[in-house]
């Protein structure tokens, strides 16, 4: 899957969980930049992405995820491991 | 021996051992003692009044933990406040407790005329650890919990209460901590569980591992468990709810003790978690803030088949010295196996809510039991006691719910939401999200409008865990056969 397409999916998951569209996701975007993206909604976003793309993140990867770039990288990794 | 003396003895005996691991940095008991002495020095130089209560901003650093003991050595009680708590609420808490000074280890927290003493970098080579005076009847801390009338209630706890708690815990050897234990401390100081997860390891010379504020708690906890090989865990059940999708990856062989508390523990998830910590003995615990943290324990080991009601694991049996009875509305003890309100008496009981005679009248009563007059606290928890003395949680009597372990009175949220919307008909309700964690929803009767104003205004008045995560509109509230709002149906709007 192209990076753009991954971004599209990620953006969709954010919209669905956070119920707003006031964000523009980039590699460097972190929780501080997006209203409502905190520890509780983070897990819901992760679950949403997993269901949407039919992938499963590794707990170790989730632990070391600091921004959207890390998230996209992990998605890419999981998509290719299948 | 009193708690402060026991702590000081432990400081001395464990001088070279590790006391804290904060953001990967270790501090020995000796270094901790130096920080306590340093903070104490600043308190002595900066605190020029006779007030007994001093606030501590609950940060995650060594100075914040040291502040507790520095204040105790100075004969003062601590009032923990959180930077996430709105200013108005903090003002209320400080004014209520006649507190004019705030200890803060970080810069940038200023509140009106309250005097701030910075504690960052406080260290003294020469230790100053003799208490100015000590009295068991003196307050150790005052915690504030959600109140149904729109304002939080203060719960004062004395050293006597603390001594009773730790003496009772000590009689149950299985909870005892060893000097080589690595203990999780996941609670902010505003949360009463932090008293046990901080003080208990320190009394036994063990090392505490804390969670930085900017980290996602449940991931960081997992990271600590694996990378630091934690052995002793005390957690809220929501941590394992978040980790559940990844249980198959978890094999934490170093954990030897794992205790849950502060919210109902679901049997299914707890037994699944057991496989993730194969060498641990598991416990559930229970206790209201008013009864000094912990009242009862349930040991998984003692029960081949778990004792449950509606899939929720038993709260266990009362600790030594705790008198637990189940009563009806007339404050009469109900027969075993019958649902009633759990009421508690004993030396761990608070003297009553801070400046709140009305609430005290409602929540406390005296009753003669086996020839003794005892003061009981009505927990508001509906429970059943079985033939063997195990207490089972059935539900709440009022509209109090637990959000991430914090107690929340739904009526407190409704009170503020009504005020903000000039009296619209609305209802706050707890519901389970798809990760089986409790969230708060707000239903407003009437036509839809932009709810941003409500949320923003609520954020100015209430701590973050009390802010509804979803707000929806309904043409009319669903009613049950008795003409009351049917909360079950309202809850389904969100689930």
Contacts between the chains, C-beta under 8 A, distances in Angstrom:
chain1	res1	chain2	res2	distance
A	19	B	470	7.8
A	39	B	216	4.4
A	39	B	217	5.8
A	39	B	218	7.3
A	40	B	404	8.0
A	40	B	437	7.2
A	40	B	439	7.7
A	40	B	469	7.5
A	42	B	216	6.0
A	43	B	218	7.7
A	43	B	242	5.2
A	43	B	435	6.0
A	44	B	433	7.0
A	44	B	434	7.1
A	44	B	435	6.8
A	47	B	245	6.9
A	47	B	434	6.9
A	47	B	435	7.0
A	50	B	245	7.7
A	56	B	245	7.8
A	57	B	246	8.0
A	58	B	246	8.0
A	58	B	249	6.8
A	59	B	219	7.9
A	59	B	222	6.4
A	59	B	243	7.5
A	59	B	246	4.1
A	59	B	249	4.8
A	59	B	250	7.0
A	60	B	249	7.7
A	62	B	219	5.9
A	62	B	246	7.5
A	63	B	219	4.6
A	63	B	220	7.6
A	63	B	222	6.3
A	63	B	223	5.0
